[in-house]
Amino acid sequence: MKIKNNISKFVKYNANPFGVKTGDCVIRAISTALNISWARTYKEMLDVTLETGYAISCKDNFTEYLKRKGFKKQKMPKRANGKKYRLSEFIDEIADAKGVYVVSVYNHLTEVDNATVHDLWDCRNRCVLGYWKIK
């Protein structure tokens, strides 16, 4: 499906310092959004894991981590007719064009900065399940 949008963009980016493509989207997205190193994010999230017992990439764990950083999860945005927003639509219609977000889409976490998704792959076609506004 072709993405129709006005301002959303995608830039291929891997915050993993080893350049590996692995199941670390949670750490990549959060470290990029918070502008801290992947390693620091991993260590801080591991501390939360050791306190809560949730796996490092579990929704309960990263939600708690972001809460401790001062961010509250925002609910899934829906249109008046109840339909969900795709990430590209969220960026174009809801997000602050200069804002920084961690966005939960189906089975993935990604980062949006200045209307640009920074990730290993273009997930703008996935539906937004919730988000945290970082800046």
C-alpha positions as CSV (number, residue, x, y, z in Angstrom):
1,M,0.0,0.0,0.0
2,K,1.4,3.4,-1.0
3,I,1.6,5.9,1.8
4,K,-0.3,9.2,1.1
5,N,1.0,11.9,3.3
6,N,1.9,15.6,3.5
7,I,4.8,15.8,5.9
8,S,5.8,12.4,7.3
9,K,9.2,11.1,6.2
10,F,11.3,8.0,6.9
11,V,15.0,7.8,7.5
12,K,16.7,4.5,7.9
13,Y,18.6,4.6,11.2
14,N,20.0,2.0,13.6
15,A,20.9,3.3,17.1
16,N,22.4,-0.1,18.0
17,P,26.1,0.7,18.4
18,F,27.0,-2.7,16.9
19,G,24.9,-2.1,13.8
20,V,23.1,-5.4,14.3
21,K,19.5,-5.8,13.3
22,T,18.0,-7.6,16.3
23,G,14.8,-7.4,18.3
24,D,15.8,-4.2,20.1
25,C,13.3,-1.8,18.7
26,V,12.3,-0.7,22.2
27,I,15.8,0.3,23.2
28,R,16.5,1.9,19.8
29,A,13.3,4.0,19.8
30,I,13.6,5.2,23.4
31,S,17.4,6.0,23.2
32,T,16.9,7.9,20.0
33,A,13.9,9.9,21.3
34,L,15.6,10.7,24.6
35,N,18.9,11.4,22.9
36,I,20.9,9.1,25.1
37,S,23.1,6.2,24.2
38,W,21.7,2.8,23.3
39,A,23.9,1.3,26.0
40,R,22.7,3.7,28.7
41,T,19.1,3.1,27.8
42,Y,19.7,-0.7,27.9
43,K,21.3,-0.5,31.3
44,E,18.6,1.7,32.8
45,M,15.8,-0.4,31.3
46,L,17.5,-3.5,32.7
47,D,17.4,-1.9,36.2
48,V,13.7,-1.6,35.8
49,T,13.5,-5.2,34.6
50,L,15.3,-6.4,37.7
51,E,12.9,-4.4,39.9
52,T,9.7,-5.4,38.2
53,G,10.4,-8.8,36.7
54,Y,9.1,-7.9,33.3
55,A,11.2,-8.6,30.3
56,I,13.2,-5.6,29.0
57,S,11.1,-5.2,25.9
58,C,7.8,-5.9,27.6
59,K,5.2,-3.2,27.3
60,D,4.9,-3.0,31.1
61,N,8.6,-2.5,31.4
62,F,9.1,0.2,28.9
63,T,6.0,2.0,30.0
64,E,7.4,2.0,33.6
65,Y,10.8,3.2,32.3
66,L,9.2,6.1,30.4
67,K,7.0,6.9,33.4
68,R,10.2,7.2,35.6
69,K,11.6,9.5,32.9
70,G,8.5,11.8,33.4
71,F,6.4,10.7,30.4
72,K,2.8,9.5,30.4
73,K,1.5,7.2,27.7
74,Q,-1.2,8.8,25.6
75,K,-4.1,6.6,24.4
76,M,-4.6,5.3,20.9
77,P,-5.9,8.2,18.8
78,K,-9.0,7.4,16.9
79,R,-11.0,9.3,14.3
80,A,-14.6,10.4,15.1
81,N,-15.8,7.3,13.3
82,G,-13.7,5.1,15.5
83,K,-11.1,4.2,12.9
84,K,-7.4,4.1,13.9
85,Y,-4.7,6.3,12.6
86,R,-1.8,4.9,10.7
87,L,1.6,6.3,11.8
88,S,1.8,8.5,8.7
89,E,-1.6,10.0,9.4
90,F,-0.7,10.5,13.1
91,I,2.3,12.4,12.0
92,D,0.4,14.5,9.4
93,E,-2.7,15.2,11.4
94,I,-2.0,15.0,15.2
95,A,1.7,15.1,16.1
96,D,3.4,18.4,16.6
97,A,5.7,18.8,13.5
98,K,8.6,19.8,15.8
99,G,7.8,17.2,18.4
100,V,9.7,14.0,19.5
101,Y,7.6,10.9,20.1
102,V,8.0,7.3,21.0
103,V,5.1,5.5,19.2
104,S,3.7,2.1,19.7
105,V,2.5,0.4,16.6
106,Y,1.4,-3.2,16.2
107,N,4.3,-5.4,17.5
108,H,6.8,-2.6,17.3
109,L,8.1,0.6,19.0
110,T,9.5,3.5,16.9
111,E,10.7,7.1,17.2
112,V,9.4,10.2,15.5
113,D,11.3,13.4,15.5
114,N,10.3,16.5,13.5
115,A,7.7,14.4,11.5
116,T,10.4,11.9,10.6
117,V,10.4,8.2,11.6
118,H,14.0,7.0,12.4
119,D,14.0,3.3,12.3
120,L,15.4,0.2,10.5
121,W,12.3,-0.1,8.4
122,D,9.4,2.1,7.3
123,C,6.5,1.4,9.7
124,R,4.4,4.4,8.7
125,N,1.7,2.1,7.4
126,R,1.1,0.5,10.8
127,C,-1.7,1.7,13.1
128,V,-0.8,3.7,16.2
129,L,-1.6,1.9,19.4
130,G,-0.4,4.7,21.8
131,Y,2.4,7.1,22.2
132,W,4.6,9.2,24.5
133,K,5.4,12.8,23.6
134,I,9.0,13.4,24.6
135,K,9.5,17.0,23.6
